[in-house]
Amino acid sequence: MVSGPEGNSLSGAILAGGRGARLGGDKLRLTVGGAPVVERLLSLLSEFCGETVIAIGRRRPLPFSPAARLVEDLYPEQGPLAGIHAALAATGGEACLIVACDMPYLRRELLCALIAAWKPGWAVAFEIKGYIEPFPGIYPRSLLPQLEESLRRGDLGVQAFLRRVPAMLLPERMARGIDAEFTSFTNLNTPEDLLREGKCA
């Protein structure tokens, strides 16, 4: 695994647990420029992470065979927080760099900024206009007990979770300096999103 600050190792994960109900199909089928978005994300994470997993929620037939290990949620049907938990439980790094499978325009420089700010035991994410963008984000393995407690209680909001735990929130101006239009944070959730972006699933 790649070493980050103070020699700590970093794993990677792509969250792909959603059923894509609003999209009308599995988000792992999303393509941009004729290539699956998840393949681009795998390539991007491989620059920083010695191992990358795809957190798929519940196991299901996939449209292709991704070049990464698939992990299922240990707390099924509990949303992205369960995906973060599954990714940390399944990887061996001190922390996990986590992205969502529907982020086709994620910039490498944004990940570099997260990694540069990462400190052992702290989560790192961007805060834009008062909203915490959970992905991309770095989540340390030390958060596993808090994640399990939140999942057992049914406190499933990732933003609220990040406000309860040690987390470094990088400012909007930093994100804007890297990506002026914040396109890295674009999620493709609906057929309208696909049409607006001029892409196809």
N, C-alpha and C positions, 0 to 999 in steps of 0.2 A: 504494500500500500504506500501511497505517496505520503511523505512527511510534511506536516504543516508547522506552525509555530511550536518552538521548543521540542521539535522532533516527533510530535504527536501525529498519528496516522489518520488519514481521511478516506472514508468509503463514500460511495455514491449510491443514490437511489432515484428511481423514477416512479412517481405515484400514478397508478393506472387502475385504481380500484372502482372508479365510478362506472355505472352502467351506460352512461351516455344517453339517458332517456330524453333529455332536451335536444340533444344532437340528432337523435334518431338512429344511432348506431354506435358501435364500440369505438371509443376515442383512439384506441391503438391502430385504427384504420386511417387516421388522419394523415394526409399527404400534403406536402408543399413542394412545388417544382417537380412533382412526380416521384418524390422519395418520402417514405414514412417519417413523420416527425420524430417518432421514438428512436429511429436509427440515427438521426442527427444528434439527438440528445445523448445517446449512448456514446457517440464519437466525441462529443464535447466533454462529457464527464470523464472519459478515459484519459483526458489530458491532465486531470487533477487527482483521480482516484484509482487506486490499485485494484479495486473490485467495485462492481456496480450491480445492483439488483433491481428488478422491476417488481414493485409491490402491487399485486393484481387484485387485492380484495379476496374474493372467492375464485377458485380455479374455474376456468371456462375455456371453450375453444378459442384460439387466437388466430388472427388472419395470416400470421407468418411466424417463423421460429426466430425470436430475437436472440441475439448473441449475449444473453445475460441470464443469470439465475432468476427464476420466478419464485416469489414468496407470497404466501397467503396471510391474510389478517388473522391474528390470534384473538381479536375481538371483532367478529364479523358484523357488517352493517353498521359500523360506527363512524364512517366517514374518514376524512383525511387524517384526523388524529390517530386513528387505528393504523393507517398506512405508515405514519411516522414511527409508531411503536413497532410495527412489523419490520420496517427497514432497519431500525437500530438493533432489534433482537436478532436479526439474521446476519448482520455484518460484524466484522471484527475490528473496525477502526475506532479510534477514540471519539470520533464524531462522524456524522454522515451529511454530505452535501446533497440536499433533496430538491428535486424539481418536479413539476407536473407534466404529464404526457401531452398536454394540449397547449404547450408554450413554444410555438414554432419559431419565434424571433428572438429567443434568448441570446444575449450577447456574452461572449467569452469574458469581456472586460468586467462585466457585472459580477461574474463568479470570482474573478481575481480580487475585486474589492472586498467581497465577503471573506475570502480566505485571508487576505491581508489583515482584516480586523479580528479574525477568530482568536479567541483566548480559551485555554483549557477550561472546561466546565461551563462555558457560556454558549447560549444560542446566539446566532447572528441573523438578522433579517433587515430589510429596508422598511422605513415608514414613509408613506406617501400621503400627503394631505390628511394626516392624522389616522390613516388606516395602515395597519401592519400588513405588509405583503409577505405571507408565510413562505412563498416559493418564488425564486430560489431562496433557500435558507440553509444554515448549518445548525445541526442539532447534535449535542454531545450524548454519548451513551449514558452519562451520569443522570440524564433526565428520565431513564426508564422507570424508576419507581414512581415519579410524579405522573408520568403518562399513564401508568397502570391505575393509579389512584383516580385520576380524572376519568378514565374510561369506565371504571367500576361505578363511579358516581353518576355517570352520564353527562359530565361536563365536557362537551365535545368541541367547543369552539377553539380553533387554533389561535386566533388572536388573543382571546381571554387567557389561554394557557401561557402564551408568551409574555403576558403582563404579570403572571404569577411567579415565573421562574427567572433565574439569572439570564438576562437577554440583553444583547447590545443591539440597539435599533439605529441603523445607519440613516442619516438624514436625507431628505428629499433632494437637497442641492447636490449631494454626491451622486445619486442616481441620475439626476438631470444632466450632470456633467459628463456622464458616460453615455446616456441614452436620452436625448433631449425630449423625445416624444413618448418616452416610457413604453416603447413597443415591446421591450423584453417581457413586460408583465401582461401582455395580451394573452387571454385565454379564448379558445374557440369552443363555445358551449352549445351553440344553436345553429340550425341551417342558415339563419339570417347572418350570423357571424361569418360563416363560410362565404356567403354571397358578397357580403360587404368587403371581405378581404380578397375577393376574387380568386379563392382557392376551391379545391374540391376534396371531399372526403372519400 
